[in-house]
Amino acid sequence: MDQELVSRLERELERAVATAVKKIAAKRLPMQPSRQTIHLMAKAAVSVYEAAAAAHERRD
């Protein structure tokens, strides 16, 4: 995938993860993840997406 697209997707996913954690963390989650943890969660999600996209392309 294009690196610019990967970076944008990571940023958007970071925002989404941070928002989700913020909405439920106070009541349900055992801890507030650090900014670095949220960043790594977003990077992991993009890596999974890239692998799925590559597998999809190989099927075509």
C-alpha positions as CSV (number, residue, x, y, z in Angstrom):
1,M,0.0,0.0,0.0
2,D,1.0,3.6,-0.6
3,Q,2.9,4.9,2.5
4,E,0.9,8.1,2.5
5,L,-2.4,6.1,2.6
6,V,-1.0,3.9,5.4
7,S,-0.1,6.9,7.5
8,R,-3.5,8.5,7.0
9,L,-5.2,5.3,7.9
10,E,-3.1,5.0,11.0
11,R,-4.0,8.5,12.1
12,E,-7.7,8.0,11.6
13,L,-7.6,4.7,13.5
14,E,-5.7,6.3,16.3
15,R,-8.5,8.8,16.6
16,A,-11.1,6.1,16.5
17,V,-9.4,4.0,19.1
18,A,-8.9,7.0,21.4
19,T,-12.5,7.9,21.1
20,A,-13.7,4.4,21.8
21,V,-11.5,4.1,24.8
22,K,-12.6,7.5,26.1
23,K,-16.3,6.5,25.8
24,I,-16.0,3.3,27.8
25,A,-12.8,3.5,29.8
26,A,-14.1,5.2,32.9
27,K,-16.5,2.5,33.6
28,R,-15.4,-0.7,32.0
29,L,-11.7,-0.9,31.0
30,P,-9.1,-1.8,33.7
31,M,-6.7,0.9,32.5
32,Q,-6.3,3.9,30.3
33,P,-3.9,3.0,27.5
34,S,-1.0,5.4,26.9
35,R,-0.8,7.4,23.7
36,Q,2.0,5.0,22.6
37,T,-0.3,2.0,23.2
38,I,-3.1,3.6,21.1
39,H,-0.6,4.3,18.4
40,L,0.6,0.7,18.4
41,M,-3.0,-0.5,18.3
42,A,-3.6,1.6,15.2
43,K,-0.4,0.3,13.5
44,A,-1.5,-3.3,14.3
45,A,-4.9,-2.7,12.8
46,V,-3.4,-1.3,9.6
47,S,-1.0,-4.2,9.4
48,V,-3.9,-6.6,9.6
49,Y,-5.7,-4.7,6.9
50,E,-2.6,-4.7,4.6
51,A,-2.3,-8.4,5.0
52,A,-5.9,-8.9,4.1
53,A,-5.6,-6.6,1.1
54,A,-2.6,-8.5,-0.1
55,A,-4.4,-11.8,0.2
56,H,-7.3,-10.4,-1.6
57,E,-5.1,-9.2,-4.5
58,R,-3.5,-12.7,-4.7
59,R,-6.9,-14.3,-5.2
60,D,-7.7,-12.1,-8.2
